[in-house]
Amino acid sequence: MVSAKRIASDFRVFSRGYLRNKFGLFFGLVFPVILIVIFGAIFSGNSSGTIAVYTQNQDTGPFLSPQMDIAAQFVKALNGTAPDGTRISDTWPIRVELVDSSENFTKYLADHSSSDGIIIPANFSANYLAGKADSVTVYGNPTSSTSGIVSGTVNGVINLFNLKYYNSNAIPIISITSTTVNTEQTQYVDFLIPGLIGFSILVSPMFSLVNISSEYKKTKLFKQLSLTPLTKMEWLASKVLWYIVLTAVSFLLMVVVGVLLFDAHVTLTVWLIPFLLLGPTLFASLGMLVGTITKNPETAGVIGNIVTFPMMFLAGTFFPISIMPHYLQNIAHVLPLYYVVEGLNNVMVYANYTGALIDIAVVGIITVVIFAAAVKLFKWRED
């Protein structure tokens, strides 16, 4: 039977040792705060790659001929293709993701955790052909790394249609109207905080348990622990409990720094609790699994880095995955940290609780599997 008393006893011993380790405390608590200060102060907002932009074409016709469907031509141009079928540019920055005209567009953006979107209004084609002024609505976060690119691209397409395809006198027919999904969320740090919370959830428990489990195996400390009443599950549970506490403290520090220094706008709700519990459990278990199945601490460190570093940079901790190439986005979707960071963004930035619920389910399933595998493969004594 699992004993809460033994877990508490091991928790006290481990936490005291950890608190005496200045190196561990620095990377567990101080380093993520330093990253927030650095990125929040100097991040340039530059991005590369193709940005997926949700686009709703509300101009449904009817049209007497395809040539009269100016809205469809406009959508093609947004994708980098001119009405005559030629490519406008080989390095086109955005990719259109069409949204059905029956959808509530602002709700759709929030439900899909996106701040970038385009609406082509009803009667767009008829107004264009009749020479009547009309406007395209562009949604975005004014200071995010992608919104400037999206609005600039739409402006370029609008100029292309105004000058080349209709009005030789260069009198503007189409204009742009800018708006936001949530007017409070206008700072890069709003999106940086969830990413760095995810970074903290990954790094501290993962690297610590990789080192501890491999080192204990090498020094035969596990063999000595096997002579005590402490079980394998209790030993791992005490470590998980400590990193949940450490994650909670780190979370509060990062939120306070973001709000006080950079006036961040983030939402704090009970929906954050599952991520602050499941995240440390997942990566502590993964670290233990890596440390116990390797032969020595050196090999464990190498494998730990191989597992950890792709998640650091491809799971949306520092940069949105929407600006990454398609193949990297596909890789990101198989990384456990992606669902932790995406879930934190859904809760703290987008208030997308349906999406957060899906992320919680995915992280929960992965956590159960990894925890069970870690306990199963963990041995007090080597064969």
Residue pairs with C-beta under 8 A, 6 or more apart in sequence:
2 231
2 233
2 234
2 237
3 229
3 231
3 234
6 229
6 230
6 231
6 234
7 234
7 237
7 238
7 241
8 238
10 230
10 234
10 235
10 238
11 238
11 241
11 242
14 238
14 239
14 242
15 242
15 245
18 24
18 25
18 208
18 242
18 246
19 25
24 204
24 208
27 203
27 204
27 207
28 200
28 204
28 246
28 250
29 246
29 249
29 250
29 253
32 196
32 197
32 199
32 200
32 250
32 253
32 254
33 253
33 254
33 257
35 196
35 199
36 189
36 192
36 193
36 196
36 254
36 257
36 258
36 262
37 257
37 261
39 188
39 189
39 192
39 196
39 318
40 188
40 189
40 192
40 258
40 261
40 262
43 145
43 188
43 192
45 143
45 144
45 145
45 148
45 188
46 145
47 145
47 146
47 149
47 319
47 320
47 323
48 323
49 323
49 324
49 325
50 92
50 93
50 94
50 95
50 323
50 325
50 326
51 93
51 94
51 95
51 116
51 146
51 149
51 150
51 322
51 323
52 94
52 95
52 97
52 114
52 322
53 78
53 94
53 95
53 96
53 97
53 116
53 117
53 118
53 150
54 97
54 99
54 105
54 108
54 109
54 112
54 114
54 116
54 117
54 118
55 75
55 78
55 96
55 97
55 98
55 99
55 117
55 118
55 119
55 120
56 98
56 99
56 100
56 101
56 103
56 105
56 108
56 117
56 118
56 119
56 120
57 71
57 72
57 75
57 98
57 101
57 120
58 101
58 119
58 120
58 121
58 122
58 124
59 69
59 70
59 71
59 120
59 121
59 122
59 123
59 124
59 125
60 101
60 122
61 69
61 125
63 69
63 125
66 72
68 125
68 129
69 125
70 124
70 125
70 128
70 129
70 161
71 120
71 124
71 125
73 83
73 165
74 120
74 124
74 136
74 157
74 161
75 96
75 98
75 120
76 82
76 83
77 83
77 88
77 157
77 160
77 161
78 94
78 96
78 118
78 153
78 154
78 157
79 92
79 94
79 95
79 96
80 87
80 88
80 89
80 92
80 94
81 87
81 88
82 88
82 160
83 165
88 160
92 153
93 149
93 153
94 149
94 150
94 153
96 118
99 105
99 108
99 117
105 117
105 119
105 139
106 139
106 181
108 117
109 115
109 116
109 117
109 139
109 181
110 181
110 182
110 350
110 351
110 352
111 352
111 354
111 355
112 352
112 355
113 342
113 345
113 346
113 349
113 350
113 352
113 355
114 181
114 322
115 139
115 140
115 141
115 144
115 146
115 147
115 180
115 181
115 182
115 185
116 139
116 140
116 141
116 144
116 146
116 147
116 150
116 322
117 138
117 139
117 140
117 181
118 136
118 137
118 138
118 139
118 150
118 154
119 136
119 137
119 139
120 136
121 134
121 135
121 136
121 137
123 134
124 134
124 136
126 132
127 133
127 134
127 173
128 134
128 161
128 166
128 173
128 174
131 166
131 167
131 173
132 173
133 172
133 173
133 174
133 175
134 173
134 174
134 175
135 174
135 175
135 176
135 177
136 154
136 158
136 174
136 175
136 176
136 177
137 176
137 177
137 178
137 179
138 150
138 151
138 154
138 176
138 177
138 178
138 179
139 179
139 180
139 181
140 146
140 147
140 148
140 150
140 151
140 178
140 180
141 147
141 180
141 181
141 185
141 186
142 178
142 180
142 186
143 186
143 187
143 188
144 188
144 191
145 188
145 319
145 320
145 323
146 320
146 322
146 323
151 176
151 178
154 176
155 176
158 174
158 175
158 176
161 173
161 174
162 170
162 171
162 172
162 173
162 174
163 170
166 173
167 173
180 186
182 350
182 351
184 265
185 265
185 349
186 265
187 262
187 263
187 264
187 265
189 258
189 262
189 264
190 264
190 265
190 266
190 348
190 349
191 320
191 345
191 349
192 258
192 318
193 254
193 255
193 258
193 264
193 266
193 348
194 266
194 341
194 344
194 345
194 347
194 348
194 349
195 316
195 317
195 318
195 341
195 344
195 345
196 254
196 317
197 250
197 251
197 254
197 344
198 279
198 315
198 316
198 317
198 337
198 340
198 341
198 344
199 312
199 317
199 318
200 247
200 250
200 251
200 254
201 247
201 275
201 276
201 279
201 280
201 283
201 337
201 340
202 279
202 283
202 308
202 311
202 312
202 317
202 337
202 340
203 308
203 312
204 243
204 246
204 247
204 250
204 280
205 239
205 240
205 243
205 247
205 280
205 283
205 284
205 287
206 283
206 284
206 286
206 287
206 304
206 307
206 308
207 287
207 304
207 308
208 243
208 284
208 287
209 239
209 283
209 284
209 285
209 286
209 287
209 288
209 290
209 291
210 287
210 288
210 290
210 291
210 300
210 301
210 303
210 304
211 291
211 297
211 300
211 301
212 239
212 288
212 291
213 287
213 288
213 290
213 291
213 292
213 300
213 378
214 291
214 292
214 294
214 296
214 297
214 299
214 300
214 301
215 221
215 297
216 222
216 225
217 291
217 292
217 382
218 296
218 297
222 379
222 380
222 381
223 380
223 381
223 382
225 235
225 380
226 380
226 381
232 375
232 378
232 380
233 375
236 284
236 285
236 288
236 371
236 374
236 375
236 378
239 284
239 288
240 280
240 281
240 284
240 285
243 280
243 283
243 284
244 276
244 277
244 280
244 281
246 280
247 276
247 279
247 280
248 276
251 272
251 276
255 264
255 266
255 268
258 264
258 266
259 266
266 348
266 349
267 347
267 348
267 349
267 351
268 348
269 347
271 347
271 353
271 356
272 344
272 347
272 348
274 343
274 360
274 363
274 364
275 340
275 343
275 344
275 347
275 359
275 360
275 363
278 340
278 360
278 363
278 364
278 367
279 340
279 363
281 367
281 371
282 336
282 340
282 363
282 366
282 367
282 370
282 371
283 336
283 337
285 367
285 370
285 371
285 373
285 374
286 307
286 336
286 370
286 374
287 304
288 374
288 378
289 370
289 373
289 374
289 377
289 378
290 300
290 303
290 304
290 307
291 300
291 304
292 374
292 377
292 378
292 379
293 377
294 300
294 303
310 331
310 335
311 317
311 335
311 336
311 337
311 338
312 337
314 321
314 324
314 328
314 331
314 332
314 335
314 338
315 321
315 332
315 335
315 337
315 338
315 340
315 341
316 332
316 338
316 341
316 342
316 345
317 337
317 341
321 328
321 329
321 332
321 338
322 329
324 332
332 338
336 363
336 366
339 359
339 362
339 363
339 366
340 359
340 363
342 355
342 359
343 355
343 356
343 359
343 360
343 363
346 352
346 353
346 355
346 356
346 359
347 353
347 356
